[in-house]
Amino acid sequence: MKKLIVGLSALSIATGTVLNVVSCNIGEFSTRKYLESLNDFNWESEQVDDGDGFNWKYNEYNDGTKYLDLKEVDSAQGPVDKIFDYDKYSTSYKGANFIKKQATTGSPVIKSYRPNGNMWSDYGLSSKSRKYLHINSIQEWNNGKDMDLDYNIASTDLRGRNYVAKNSVNGQQKETFFNMFHDPSNSSSSIVGTKNPFGGNLTNLSYIHEMYTWPAITNKGWLTTSFADYTDYMHKNGVPVLGLWYMSGWEDLTRESLRKLLEKNSNGEFKIVDILIDQCLKYNFDGWMINNEANGSQGDGYVIKNSEINEIMKEFSKRADELEPKIGKKLHIVHYTNDGSLTYDPINNTPNSKKTIEAAKYASEMQLDFTYDNNVSNYDKYLENIWKGDNSKRKTIYSLLNESTNIPGVGNYDVRNLIFEKKQSENAFDFSSTANNSFSIFGSGGANEYAKDFKNWFNRKQKETGNYVDKYKVLLMQQEVSNLYSNYQFFGTNGYLDNSARGYDKLISQNQQNISAIYQSDPRLSYKDFDKRNDWNESVQENFMLKENGQKTKSYGIGNSFWEKTVVADSVLSNDYSTLDKNVANEIENDPTIETYFSTGSGIQYLNRDQNKNIINNQIYPWTNSRMADVAPTYQWDFWSEKQNDSTVEIETADGKKNVSKITPYGQLTGYYDYYDAYQKGNSLAIGMGYDFDKEGTVKPGIWKNNSYYWNIMGTNLQKNSYTASFYVKSTLEDSNEKSSNEKISEIAKNTKITAFTSKLSEQEVDARPEVLKTNVEYQKDGWYKISSDLSELNNIGKEERIAKIGVQINPGQDDSDAEKQFIFNVGGFTLEKNQVGKFDLPIKDAISKIQNDYIVKRKNKNNINIRFSWNDQNKSLVDYYHIYYSTDKDSWYRVGQTSQNKYYVREIDESDNQKIYIGVQPRYKNGKMGKISFVEFDTKYNYEK
């Protein structure tokens, strides 16, 4: 994939950490002189320089909070130094940029390894006897000295899931899968969160089988574990995440640089196999993708033999099989190689790529090379020759679309071209046979680059007009553009799934169109300076301009071909189960209870509520932390009007006929993420017309008719009905945390009902309207209502007829007039609880007993304190997450972070005049209660010894 990596010059000098002194000391033998010469790190630098792209100080948006519930606990003082001292402390391997970053900030960074580790010269040592000695080899990765290791552990185990009990459209199938390459924005230090509200997180996760970690490679190692924060987000949604083993002979890879990777033990087995397995277990991710371009274009043996890679995969798969009963999941190893192909010469029955065929014998899945001819290949010979005709192996073969060079085709290219064979007699998909193969998108340059294009355009326009908005709001709008791009990907450009959806049969080259034309011509995004003209070039006119019926010419999303999965299931399947499998599906009993506030893991505020439902701390607070992200809605798109009107179009789905909103010049009445009005955390879901960038990314109020609307939000697979489902809902005129000034609008939320869709698995429904349940309503605060329904009201629920979808019925008005209402309808959270007699919560007594300073890096300038710290909490298993607070006087406290771990890192805070700081930790328990802030005093006077 060499051609995909933007900005990859030769990999920078590797760098690492450790502290063993060896040999004689001729020349500089301490790292201190070099590290003290480094300039302060610039957190506003972009990802190539490993910054977060945006920075704000703790007191920039508020004056601190007083009168908090505080409790002082024991403290332990740690080192306070000008730099992170690699002579004494270790954080394992690092690239050159990471050394400069960590040495001057003390920041934990992601884990990425080169097999041989660093050389001492990477840290500034000039001793002739030592500077070329290697340290931090991958074989030492877990030697007990790495202070970054625990920060890189995902806190959330992979949650089980099942297919939703009813498909959405007829074209969805369960034979093959969809995988995604993704590089979250700001990933270098995201394990402790960033201050940039553009997180670049994906939002439509129910269609994804596995996620491949794809970091920007510059300054990192060749084996990069899955980012812990992103793994937490994926695991909550049931999506396995794979680390990346990247070997590129196109760059500076040599056999010598892989020496430690190729070492064998006394039994002749590769030592790296145990390391790969153990890292999956320690860091809590789900396998590896090998990007094997080690030999560049030189064939086998130039750097590493393909037979060596195959032997490693063979040994890995054997250990993974042995572990599966113990850990409850199968660790995968996916193989990619340049020019990879599983086809055979039809004349002499020989493989077109012998190296790929050999690798396929040992890999869990085969990721093939990019598809350029718009057709799937025939794998019958491969299946016959290698797997004795086992058709289920089709699910392990992945075609590949390079979306980053096909952005204008997103949402209108028909991905079935890369999943199904076509009939030879006509240019039509052959649905009479099984899906030909699985499918992947390389999207690392897709959503992020699309959103970045908007940010750059918007910033240029601000300079032209002189009308500036706060930078954090521009970054928020960038996230909203990225969210809309995700909708294109999964639902198509029309914004919904449809039985008759069709896309283009050709790939659209990015070079043919201006990307900015896509977002500027979409009415779901409003901005006075967008160019909405109708004289775009012919290709733009054809693909993106609205037709008279309020639809795009072509619209096709990934969701049209792949059946949704859900974690809201009381029985789960192996994630790898396919209907092509010979064995009958083995469903395992599961706890489906859930609490989600639909957080995307970023925002410009972070809300909690006290026992009286009042907002706690609603100040401006730009953030991204994927550890705080929630279970996503299964359906953002599945919203429709009971009656047809001039703003709707009738479509056919597997549920029946639905009147979905057209795309009008004002936008489209459908689901969006709302970052200005949240019930908890940083966002809610909202039905509106889109985003208004003249109003800094607020949701545009929807235009509603006087009839009922339905929104299927959560896909489920429930064989029992002994649960209570609840939503938090709100209706308001304007996008804000406040209650609507119009009481009639506010009461629309009060009149909302919970709905459920049940279906026998084999039946095609005609009436798409779900069953409306008896709904209990409780007022919360700020215009929010909690609505709840007992699902035991549903009859005949069992294995053959399951609860498939849970949602809401919205009732703007039921009179016969043509009057319209304008308002935003928000859904701030969803819970599913078991029905229990006499249910009550036992009181929890806070049990944080000690907070320890693990390391302080103190610089010269203002905001000069950077601190790692950890704490003991006997109640950690009862905690959802922790808020982190900071003060210089124990009076005014600033919230500076959140984490699900019992350790954290805070940067760029002030010390008091007498060189003290106060750090507080507040638990938010799983039962929704907030604990006290346990705090300590730390001395920030230097205490290091040279």
Summary of the structure (lengths in Angstrom):
residues: 946
radius of gyration: 27.7
end to end distance: 46.0
largest distance: 92.2
contacts: 3331
relative contact order: 0.12
helix: 21%
strand: 28%
